[in-house]
Amino acid sequence: MSQDPISLLDLEDKIQSDAHGTLRRQWIEELDQYGRTLQRQLDAGLAPADFRAVSAWRESVATASEVLNRIWAKFHPNLHPNH
């Protein structure tokens, strides 16, 4: 017996209904902006423990962007994410 996928997150519902990619673009821009802020901190130089922590946050932000794009593409396979 086949079951429809269950949406566990309100975020997933928003991505699914974002057919034009408006929210996706907004969220990606916010994540990119945060990532740039973190990169500036890394470039300025930090103590080793702080560098590791900020690097982990920077990696998390990049991963979040990738996950958002992949989930959006899953729901909108015939649309390009820049449209």
C-alpha positions in Angstrom: 0.0 0.0 0.0 1.4 3.4 -1.1 1.1 6.4 1.2 1.4 10.1 0.4 4.4 11.7 2.0 3.6 13.4 5.3 4.6 17.1 5.7 6.2 17.4 9.1 7.2 21.0 8.9 5.4 24.3 8.3 8.5 25.3 6.4 8.1 22.4 4.0 4.5 23.5 3.3 5.7 27.0 2.6 8.3 25.8 0.2 5.8 23.6 -1.6 3.4 26.5 -2.1 6.2 28.8 -3.2 5.8 28.0 -6.9 7.4 31.3 -8.1 10.4 30.9 -5.8 9.8 34.3 -4.0 10.2 32.9 -0.5 13.1 30.7 -1.6 15.0 33.7 -3.1 14.3 35.8 0.1 15.5 33.0 2.4 18.6 32.3 0.3 19.5 36.0 0.3 19.1 36.1 4.1 21.3 33.0 4.5 23.9 34.4 2.0 24.0 37.7 4.0 24.5 35.8 7.2 27.2 33.7 5.5 29.0 36.8 4.3 28.9 38.2 7.9 30.4 35.0 9.2 33.0 35.0 6.5 34.0 38.6 7.4 34.5 37.4 11.0 36.7 34.6 9.8 38.7 36.9 7.5 39.3 39.3 10.4 41.0 36.6 12.4 39.7 34.9 15.5 41.1 32.8 18.3 41.3 29.2 17.4 38.2 28.1 19.4 36.2 31.0 18.0 37.4 30.3 14.5 36.2 26.7 14.8 32.8 27.8 16.1 32.3 30.4 13.4 33.5 28.0 10.7 30.9 25.5 11.8 28.2 28.2 11.7 29.4 29.2 8.2 29.2 25.6 7.0 25.8 25.2 8.5 24.5 28.3 6.7 25.9 26.9 3.4 24.3 23.6 4.1 20.9 25.2 4.9 21.0 27.0 1.5 21.7 23.8 -0.3 18.9 21.9 1.5 16.5 24.7 0.8 17.3 24.6 -2.9 17.0 20.9 -3.0 13.6 20.8 -1.2 12.3 23.6 -3.4 13.5 21.7 -6.5 11.8 18.5 -5.3 8.4 20.3 -5.2 8.9 22.3 -8.4 10.9 19.9 -10.7 9.9 21.7 -13.9 10.9 25.2 -12.7 14.3 26.7 -12.5 15.0 28.1 -9.0 15.9 31.6 -10.5 12.4 32.1 -12.0 
